[in-house]
Amino acid sequence: MKDSPSSPEPEEDSRSAKEKIWEVIFEADTFWGKRFDVVLLWLILASVVVVMLESVESIKSQYGQLFLVLEWIFTILFTIEYVLRLWVVRKPLRYAFSFFGIVDFLSCLPTYLTLLLPGAGVQSLLVIRILRLLRMFRILKMVHHVRGANLLVRSIYASRAKITVFLMAMAIFAAIMGTLAYLFEKGQGGGINSIPTGIYWAVVTMTTLGYGDVTPVTILGKCLTVVTSLSGFAVIAVPTGIFVSEVANAREREEDLNDACPGCGSNGHLPDAKFCRKCGEGLED
């Protein structure tokens, strides 16, 4: 009786360190997995805030050295995380070329580029400065760790065909309205003196932005504006309805999904799946 409470320990200890780290990094439903994701989320958020503050010259001139130190701390931590992910998965190249693998790589790359080109000329330094903006890719890493984000990603992916058809229809409608606006307004002083300008006006009117830099002045042009403005409701309502429908469908299927693949770390497999839907790795029971 005395040994019964400790009976699961040998099974737990029999796992290798690699398997334990994999569970912490990729399994968000475990105790340490949740805490790992929370800590990583705060690090990502802090690093993004530093990047944004660094773009303000008055703040950068006063705290530039502190930002540099923080940037290296964040880069080293994210590099360790990236290397660990490559180490624990069974197919490192598969993960490295996945969406989140590329995001992880790009979020670390700019800081190291400053070491590789320390004596570059002015133009090269400007290029490096642009590349350092890739650090904002870290904000995409948040999607990987926010609970429920995979549901939204799957919903967007499932609704891509319907939304694409809708956007094509709206593009055709904008082209027609822009052409009509050009026919009605050419030489009337409203600013619509070409078909591209007319299409620009149609898009701005449909999306209810209404900049006012191009305005119809003729009666027909104003009537066209009314029709185009009313069509703007479809720009919001139709894709929203499509997306909400896919979210509802994905939520119904969410309970049928199992854990992450040990090969590439991807989720979203059916409970009876024997192999990963992306890399073909055998799934563990």
GURO-98864 format. One line per field, with one value per residue (C-alpha): residue in three letters; y, x, z. Coordinates in Angstrom, 2 decimals, m for minus. Example, Ala and Ser with C-alpha at 12.3 -4.5 7.8 and 13.67 -1.06 7.14 Angstrom:
2
doke <- c(ALA SER)
v <- c(m4.50 m1.06)
u <- c(12.30 13.67)
w <- c(7.80 7.14)
***
This chain:
285
doke <- c(MET LYS ASP SER PRO SER SER PRO GLU PRO GLU GLU ASP SER ARG SER ALA LYS GLU LYS ILE TRP GLU VAL ILE PHE GLU ALA ASP THR PHE TRP GLY LYS ARG PHE ASP VAL VAL LEU LEU TRP LEU ILE LEU ALA SER VAL VAL VAL VAL MET LEU GLU SER VAL GLU SER ILE LYS SER GLN TYR GLY GLN LEU PHE LEU VAL LEU GLU TRP ILE PHE THR ILE LEU PHE THR ILE GLU TYR VAL LEU ARG LEU TRP VAL VAL ARG LYS PRO LEU ARG TYR ALA PHE SER PHE PHE GLY ILE VAL ASP PHE LEU SER CYS LEU PRO THR TYR LEU THR LEU LEU LEU PRO GLY ALA GLY VAL GLN SER LEU LEU VAL ILE ARG ILE LEU ARG LEU LEU ARG MET PHE ARG ILE LEU LYS MET VAL HIS HIS VAL ARG GLY ALA ASN LEU LEU VAL ARG SER ILE TYR ALA SER ARG ALA LYS ILE THR VAL PHE LEU MET ALA MET ALA ILE PHE ALA ALA ILE MET GLY THR LEU ALA TYR LEU PHE GLU LYS GLY GLN GLY GLY GLY ILE ASN SER ILE PRO THR GLY ILE TYR TRP ALA VAL VAL THR MET THR THR LEU GLY TYR GLY ASP VAL THR PRO VAL THR ILE LEU GLY LYS CYS LEU THR VAL VAL THR SER LEU SER GLY PHE ALA VAL ILE ALA VAL PRO THR GLY ILE PHE VAL SER GLU VAL ALA ASN ALA ARG GLU ARG GLU GLU ASP LEU ASN ASP ALA CYS PRO GLY CYS GLY SER ASN GLY HIS LEU PRO ASP ALA LYS PHE CYS ARG LYS CYS GLY GLU GLY LEU GLU ASP)
v <- c(0.00 2.31 1.98 2.42 6.24 6.27 3.54 5.90 7.39 4.65 4.98 8.76 8.45 5.92 8.65 10.33 14.01 14.58 13.20 15.29 18.49 17.65 17.33 20.70 22.52 21.00 19.77 22.86 20.82 19.60 21.43 22.51 22.96 25.63 27.45 27.27 28.86 31.61 32.53 32.46 34.66 37.30 37.16 37.59 40.48 42.18 41.79 43.27 46.23 46.82 46.81 49.34 51.63 51.45 53.03 56.20 58.30 60.25 57.02 55.25 58.10 57.74 53.96 52.69 50.75 49.09 48.10 46.56 44.44 43.35 42.51 40.17 38.54 37.93 36.67 34.20 32.88 32.50 30.85 28.30 27.64 27.23 24.83 22.79 22.48 21.22 18.81 17.18 16.64 13.55 15.42 18.70 19.82 19.36 21.68 24.13 24.68 24.79 28.13 28.47 27.12 29.91 32.48 31.27 31.53 35.00 36.30 35.47 36.19 40.05 40.37 37.93 39.75 42.78 40.58 39.22 42.70 44.93 47.00 47.40 50.67 53.04 51.38 47.94 49.26 50.57 47.10 45.58 48.12 46.97 43.33 44.02 44.91 41.21 40.92 41.88 38.34 37.38 38.58 35.68 33.32 34.30 32.53 29.28 29.61 31.34 28.81 28.72 30.28 26.99 27.02 30.42 29.38 26.24 28.28 30.78 27.96 26.15 29.30 30.36 29.15 30.91 34.15 34.07 33.78 36.64 38.87 38.16 39.10 42.34 43.12 42.70 44.88 47.57 47.48 47.93 50.75 52.44 52.30 53.77 56.50 57.37 57.58 59.83 62.01 62.44 66.11 67.20 68.29 65.54 63.96 60.74 61.20 57.59 54.08 53.18 56.29 55.24 51.77 53.38 55.51 52.42 50.44 53.35 53.85 50.14 49.79 52.91 54.63 57.73 59.68 62.46 63.08 61.91 62.84 62.53 65.82 64.75 63.43 60.03 59.92 60.61 57.94 55.55 56.51 55.53 52.11 51.52 52.62 50.30 47.41 48.06 46.14 42.99 43.65 43.23 40.86 38.11 37.22 37.57 35.08 32.65 32.86 32.51 29.43 27.81 28.66 26.91 23.85 23.79 24.09 21.04 19.07 20.45 17.67 15.09 16.32 14.66 15.70 17.08 14.98 13.86 14.23 17.82 19.14 19.81 19.41 18.71 14.94 12.79 10.53 7.36 8.73 6.51 8.87 12.63 14.49 16.63 14.60 11.01 10.26 7.54 8.95 7.58 6.33)
u <- c(0.00 2.85 4.29 1.02 0.98 4.44 3.72 3.35 6.81 8.87 6.74 7.20 10.94 11.28 10.63 13.68 14.44 13.68 10.16 9.54 10.69 8.55 5.51 6.20 6.75 4.03 1.34 m0.51 m2.96 m0.35 0.55 4.04 2.91 0.41 3.02 5.52 3.01 2.12 5.78 6.47 3.45 4.71 8.20 6.77 4.58 7.47 9.76 7.13 6.65 10.42 10.46 7.63 9.19 12.51 10.88 10.14 13.28 12.78 12.49 15.26 17.72 17.17 16.82 18.59 21.23 18.58 16.61 19.76 20.37 16.72 16.76 19.70 18.05 14.86 16.81 18.83 15.71 13.79 16.81 16.95 13.24 13.68 16.61 14.71 11.75 14.03 15.69 12.58 10.58 11.39 11.43 13.28 13.26 9.51 9.06 11.72 9.84 6.41 4.66 5.56 9.05 9.71 8.19 10.47 13.49 12.62 12.03 15.64 17.45 17.64 19.61 22.27 22.54 23.91 26.84 27.49 27.68 29.24 31.34 28.85 28.25 25.37 23.10 23.73 22.91 19.62 18.84 19.66 17.39 14.57 15.34 15.27 11.61 11.11 11.26 7.59 7.05 7.21 3.65 2.68 4.27 1.48 m1.02 0.82 0.34 m3.01 m5.68 m8.37 m6.15 m5.97 m9.77 m9.73 m6.92 m8.81 m11.99 m10.21 m8.61 m11.96 m13.71 m10.95 m12.75 m16.04 m14.34 m12.13 m15.20 m16.87 m13.80 m13.58 m17.25 m16.68 m13.61 m15.67 m18.42 m15.85 m14.43 m17.91 m18.84 m15.47 m15.89 m19.41 m18.16 m15.47 m18.08 m20.35 m17.68 m14.95 m14.06 m16.68 m14.20 m14.87 m11.47 m12.56 m10.61 m9.52 m10.87 m8.27 m9.30 m12.93 m12.14 m10.32 m13.41 m15.66 m13.54 m13.36 m17.12 m17.97 m15.83 m17.49 m14.13 m15.21 m11.95 m13.60 m10.58 m12.59 m16.28 m18.89 m20.58 m23.11 m26.62 m25.82 m22.56 m24.36 m26.96 m24.10 m22.60 m25.82 m25.90 m22.20 m22.54 m25.49 m23.50 m20.96 m23.16 m22.33 m18.62 m19.11 m22.08 m21.22 m17.63 m18.62 m21.44 m19.17 m16.51 m18.98 m20.48 m17.05 m16.17 m19.34 m18.50 m14.90 m16.02 m18.25 m15.27 m12.81 m13.43 m12.59 m9.00 m6.09 m2.63 0.36 2.37 5.71 7.30 6.48 4.44 1.26 m2.20 m5.67 m5.76 m8.85 m8.90 m8.61 m5.76 m2.67 m0.40 0.19 m1.84 1.21 4.40 3.12 4.74 3.07 0.93 1.36 m1.66)
w <- c(0.00 0.72 m2.78 m4.69 m4.87 m6.44 m9.00 m12.01 m11.41 m13.11 m16.25 m16.15 m15.59 m18.40 m20.94 m22.39 m21.87 m25.54 m25.14 m22.03 m23.77 m26.80 m24.53 m22.90 m26.20 m28.37 m25.95 m24.73 m22.62 m20.14 m16.93 m18.04 m21.62 m20.59 m18.53 m21.35 m23.72 m21.22 m20.65 m24.37 m25.08 m22.63 m24.18 m27.68 m26.56 m24.78 m27.80 m30.13 m27.77 m27.79 m31.60 m31.72 m29.10 m30.91 m33.96 m31.94 m32.27 m29.03 m27.03 m28.93 m28.29 m24.55 m24.17 m27.29 m25.35 m23.18 m26.27 m27.77 m24.66 m24.52 m28.20 m27.75 m24.74 m26.71 m29.75 m27.68 m25.92 m29.19 m30.81 m27.98 m28.44 m32.21 m31.82 m29.23 m31.58 m34.35 m31.92 m30.46 m33.68 m35.70 m39.00 m38.37 m42.01 m42.18 m39.22 m40.43 m43.71 m42.11 m41.61 m37.93 m38.52 m41.04 m38.66 m35.85 m38.13 m39.43 m35.92 m34.98 m38.26 m38.31 m35.08 m36.28 m39.61 m37.77 m36.68 m40.16 m41.76 m39.08 m41.48 m44.29 m46.06 m45.53 m48.10 m46.61 m43.16 m44.51 m45.86 m42.47 m40.81 m43.06 m42.36 m38.64 m39.06 m39.67 m35.90 m36.05 m37.34 m33.68 m33.35 m35.63 m33.12 m30.75 m32.99 m32.35 m28.59 m28.14 m27.27 m29.95 m32.61 m34.51 m34.69 m36.40 m38.76 m39.79 m40.31 m42.55 m44.52 m44.94 m46.16 m48.57 m51.72 m50.94 m49.88 m53.00 m55.24 m53.36 m53.66 m57.38 m57.77 m55.85 m57.97 m61.14 m59.67 m58.75 m62.29 m63.79 m61.40 m61.94 m65.71 m65.51 m63.19 m65.73 m68.51 m66.42 m64.81 m67.43 m67.72 m65.14 m62.48 m59.95 m60.38 m62.11 m65.32 m65.90 m65.39 m62.71 m60.77 m61.20 m59.82 m56.89 m56.22 m56.42 m53.95 m51.49 m51.77 m51.41 m48.30 m46.83 m46.33 m48.24 m48.41 m50.43 m52.65 m55.70 m55.82 m58.59 m59.53 m62.15 m61.41 m62.91 m60.98 m57.70 m58.44 m59.13 m55.78 m54.00 m55.65 m54.95 m51.33 m50.69 m52.13 m49.39 m46.94 m48.88 m48.38 m44.65 m44.40 m46.90 m45.84 m42.19 m42.66 m44.49 m41.79 m38.89 m40.54 m40.88 m37.27 m36.11 m38.21 m37.00 m33.38 m33.78 m35.07 m32.52 m30.02 m32.69 m33.01 m31.24 m30.07 m31.94 m34.39 m32.94 m36.36 m37.35 m34.43 m36.44 m34.89 m36.23 m36.77 m36.39 m33.32 m35.42 m37.58 m37.67 m39.60 m39.68 m42.32 m43.22 m42.85 m42.78 m39.42 m37.37 m34.58 m31.09 m29.16)
***
